């Protein structure tokens, strides 16, 4: 019988295809039921091709398979969305690449692994098929065949998202070359080795978070409508730069990579034993996290999920509150009746000023503006006045009437003469005193005037 006849003729028998069953598992059960010893016979039956390969997560020729399995009433797109790992690999990919990857699975054009970006991930891929003892027990009690669950084969899924226990390691993936491997009682024993062995609650909670998040990516694709060919949007964050800035990890309008990097590595610490490459590279945060922020890894599902784990664990950075306490803050205007009281509610920063120092800016309702510099230990220096506000007009008029010299007026305010002279200029006041020698250097804020 020719390959063309194979493509047109539907098979008379096919086993049940279970929800979330990996297509490889279904093909293995089909081959067992038909007495086929190798993948070549299964591929000839269902895909009208003589290939001897038994792909595990991204099989091709799904349109031909759909025609051969006409009795199941499932389209090639449905098989791809619900019984391969394609939805996981392309969940955050551009629409053009998603369409190319789907076409590669439906036919035989191009490499699905390359198009979907599977091989560009930074995580080490599983080396064995994974299974859950509890899931198998439920299948046996319901008199269903054992099968390989799709979500259990994802790199980040080390705990069963349903039952919360470590997955077991089944047959090594290296043997899947010319034969579809069927799940059996013999190769899925309850005593099989665990995929992971969490050593404490922090590690277990972190692994469970990742497993459930990765499983949710597959679940986000509609399972109710059998004609659905597009995914439902996931609830995972993708704009990591914005979120980090919102959480206080900012340097002006940019992400503070140094401050955020330290805390990112601390959050990832419970995962490094299981995923050694998760903290590799980078001078501050790991390379893959840097690429999430600049957009170079925005389509890598593994990176997006772990990045969301990081965001969920970051305590948030509030350098102003850490240095000087919560709002309201002190007003340092010597001319205001509320001087020395906590009435300031407006603050900005921190930003890196000239000289490499980090500064914060505070503005009171009286118009007084001052900055504080951050020391290396996170504490704040003494305030530096930027603007005195409208009250300075009245003070200068009073000093003129009283005949005060510049030094006396400055001493009254607790600042040096050069600072008072420059503050007058900054408020648009014509100082009634001659310019003091060195006044341009005595005002410590002249070097950051462009930033305020």
N, C-alpha and C positions, 0 to 999 in steps of 0.2 A: 504494500500500500504506500502510495507516495506521500511526501510531506504535505502537499496541498490537500489531500483527502483527510489527513490527520487534522488539519486546521479547520476544515469544514465540519467534520463529524464530532458530535458531542459524545463523551463517554457515557456509558449506561449506568455506571455506579460510581459514587463518590461518597466518602464518609462525611460526617457532620463537621462543619467549620465552626469552632467555638469562638465566643467573644474574646477578643484580645489574644487569640492564639497566633503565634508566629507562623507565617505561611510555610516556612521550612518544616515546622512540626506537622502541619497538615499534609504536606507533600510526602513526608516520611510515613505517615499513617496510610496515605493512599497507596504508596509503593508497597507497603507491607500487606495491605489487603489484596492487592493485585498480584502479589508474589514476585515483584520486581526486586532484583538483588542490587542493582546499581542506579545511580541518578540518571544514566543515559536512557534507561527504559521509561522512567517517569517523565523525563523531558520530552521524549518522543510521543508519549501518550497525550500530554497536556499542552505542550508548547510547539509541537511539530518541528522539533530540532533535535539533532543528534549529539548535542553537547553533553560531555560527561561531568560537568561541574555541578556542584550542589550548593548554590549561594545560600548564605545564612540569613542576612538581614535585608538585603536589597536585591531580590530576584528580578529578572527582566522578563519580557514577552508576556506581560500580564493581560494584554488584550487577547492574545491567543488562548491563554489559560482560561479567561472568562468565557470565551466561546466554547471551549471544550467542557467547561463545567456549567453549561447553560442551565442545568437542572437546579443549581443553587441560586440562580437569579441575581448574581453579583457582577457588577461591572469591573473592568480593570482598574478604574480609578478608586472604586471602593476597596478592592483588595490592597491597593497601595496605601490608602489612608489608614486602614484599620487592621492590616495584618503584616505590615513591614515596619521598619524603623524610619522610613522616609519622613513622616511628619515630625519626628524629633529633630532630625538633622537639618531640616529646612524651616523650622518653626519661625525663625527670625530672619530668614534670608530674603533678599529682594524678590519681588514677584516674578521677574524675568528668570532668575535662577531656579525658582520653584517650578516654573512651567517647564524649563529644560530638564530638570530632574525627573519630573513626572513623565515626560515623553520618553526619557531613557528607560524607565521602568515599564512603560506600556509597550515599547518596542525593543529595539536593540541598538539605538543610536547613542553612542557615547558611553562613558563610564559613569554609572550612577554614583559611585563612591566619590569620584573626583568632582562631579558637578554639585553634589549635595554638600561637599566640604567635609566629609567624614574624616578624611585623612589629615586634615589640617588642624585638628584639635590637639591640645597640649596634654590631655589625659591619656594615660596608658589604657588601651582597650582591653576588655576582658579576654582571658585566655581559655576560658571554659564556659560551657553552657551552665546557666544558673537555674535553680528551682527552689520552691518553697515546700517544705514538708506539710504544712497546714493546708496549702492549696491542693496538694495531691490527695490529702486525706478527704477533703471535701469532694473532690472529683470522684474518688472511689466510693464514698457513701452515696453519691448521686448516680452511681453506676455509669459514669462517664469515662471516656478514655483519658489516660494521662497525656499531657501536652506541655510544650514549652510556652510559658507566658511571655508575651512580647515585652512588657515593661520590665521584667526581671533581667533582660539582656542589655539594658542601658548601662553605660559605664558608671554613672553616679548612683545607680540603684544597687545598694549592697544589703539593704533590709527590705523585707516584703512590705510594701506600702499599706497592705490590707491588714496583715497580722503582726507587724512590728517585730519580727525576729529575723536574725541573719539568714541570708540565702545560703543554700548549699551549692557546692561545685559539682557539676555533672561531667559528662564526657568532654575532653579537651577539644577546643575548636580546630586544632591542627589535624584531626582525623576527618574533618568535614571537607572532603575534596571531591570524591566521586561517589558519595553515598549520603542520602538524607538520613539523619540520625533521629530515630523515634524515641520518645520518652517511655521508659518501661519501669517496672518495679525494680529490676536489676540495676539499672543505671541511675536511679533516683532514690537510693536508700536513705532512711531517716538518720542513719549513722554517718552519712557522708560528711566530708570536711566543710566547715563553715567558710563562706566567702570572706567574712571578717569576724573578729572576736573583740568587740568593744571592751576597753579596759576600765572605763569609768562612765559615769552618767553624762558628762560633757561630750565625750566622743560619741556615745550612743545617740544622744539627742541631735548632734550635728549630722550624723549619718542618716538618721531618720528624716530630718528636715530635707536633706538633699534627695533622698529616695522618694519622698512624697511629692516634692516639687517637680522632679523629673517625670514621675508618673502622671502628674497633672497636665504636663504638656501633651502627652498622648491622649489623655481624657478630654482635652479641650477641643478635640476634633469630634464632630457630631457622630454619635453612634446610633441615633434613633432613625435618622433619615438615610435610607440605603442608597439614595441617589445623590447624597451630598458629596461635592467634590472640592469644597473649600473649608478651611478650618475656622473654628470660632476663635476669636482673639483670646490670648492668654492674659492673665492678670499680673504678669511679671514686669518689673521695671526695666526699661532699656536706656533711659537718659540718665546715666550714672553721674555725669558731671554736674547736672542740675541738682540731683538729690544730695550729692556730697556738699555742694555749696549751701543748700538749704539746712543741712545738718551742722553747718558751722565750719566746714573744712575749706575755707576760702582764703585766697590771697588776692585782694582786690576783687576783680570780676572772674578770676580763674580759680581752679581747684588747687589747694595747698597740698601738693603731692608729698611733701616731706611729712607733714603732720598726719595726713590721711594714711600714708604708707605704713607708718609705725603701727597704727591701730588695725589696719587691714591684716598685717602679719600676725598680730596678737589674736585676732578673731579666727584666723585660719589654723592656728596652732593645734587645736584638737583634731585636725584632719590630716596633718602632715604624715602621721604614721601610716595611714591607709593610702593616701594619695601623695607620695613623696614629691611629685613635680608641681604640687599646687602652690608652693612658695618659691619656686625657682626663679632666678633672674631678677633684674631690676635693682636700682639703687635704693628705692624706697619701697613701693608696693611691687608685687610680682609683675612680670612683664605682661601677662595676659590681662591683669587688671588695668594696667596703664593703657593697654590697647582698647579696653572697654570704654575708657573715658574719652580717648581721642577718636573712637569710632572704628578702629581697625578690626576689632573682634565683636562688633555689635551683632553679627549674624551667627556667631558660634553659640549654639544652645548650651553646651557645657559651661562656657564662660558666663553667659547671662544668668544661669541658675546659681552658680557659685557666687557671682556678683550680688545677686539678690539676697543670698544667705549672709553675705558680709553686711549689706545695708540693714538687714533685720537685726543684726547683733551690735552694730556700732552704737555707742551710747550718745553720740553727738558731741560735737566740740563747741563749747561756748567760752572762748578765751577771755572775753571781757568779764563775764560772770566769774570765771575761775580766778581772774587776777584781782578784781575789785569788788566782787560780790554781786548779788542780783540787783536789778533796778528797784527803786530809783537810786541814783548815785549822787555824790556830794557836788554842790556848787562851790567853786573856789573864787567867786567874784567878790573882792573885798569891798565893793561899793554897794552890794545888794544886802537888804536886811535879812535875807535868808542864807547868807554866806555860811558855809559849814554845815548846812542842812541837806538832807537827801531829797532833792526836788528835781533832779535831772533825770529825764526819761528817754532822751534821744541820744543814741550812740551809733557809731559806724566803725567798721574795721574788724580785725586788724589788717593793715596793709604794710608792705615793706617799703620804708622810706629810704631816702638817700643815706648811704652809710651802712645799709643792711639791717637797720633796726626795724622792729615791728612796732607800729603805733596804733593807738585807738583814739577816736575823736568823740568828744562829748559836747553837747550844746544845751544850754539852759534856756528857760523861757525868758530870762532877763536879757538874753542876747550874748551872754558870756560863752566863749568857746575855748576849750582847752584840749590838749592831747596828753596821753600817757604812753610811755614806751614800755615794751615788755622785756624783762630780763630773760636770760636763758632758762631760769628755773620757773618761768611762767608768772612771776610776780611783777608788779608795776612800779615804775619809777615815780618821782615827784611830778606833778602836773606842770605843763608848759602852756602859758596863755597864748592863744591865737588871736582872739578878739575880745575886747572888753564890753562891747555892746553900747547901746545908747546912753547908759549912765555915765560914760566917760565924758560926754559933752558937758554935763552939769559940773562934773568934777574939775575939768579944765577951766571952765568959766570961774568957778569958785577959787581955784588956785591963782588965776590971773588977777582977780579982785583982791585977794589976800596978798598978792605980791610974792608968792612963793617961788623960790628958785626950783629948777628942775630936780635937783637932788632931794630937796625937801618933799616935793610932790611925789617923787618916786618912793622915798622912804615911807610916806604915809600909806602907800599901796603895798609896800613890802616887795617891790621889784627894783631893778637897777635902772638908772636914768636912761640908758640906751633903749631898754625895753619899752619904757613909757613913751619915749619919743617915737619909736616905730609903731607902737599901738595907736598913737594919735594919727599917724599917717594912714594906717590901715582903716581907720574909721572915717577918713576924709576930713580930719580936724587939722587946721593950721596951728602947729604948736607955738605957743607964745614964748618959747625959749630957743636959743641957738642950738644948732645940731651938735651934740656932744661928740668928741673925738672917739672913733671906733664904734659908733652906735650900730653900724651895719653888722658888726660881728658880735656885739653883746646880746642881740636878740636871738635866742637859740632857735626860734621857729622860722627864721628867714630861709633856712635850707629846705623846708618842706612846705613853703607857702603855696606852691603849685598844686599840692595834693589836698588842700583843704578848701 
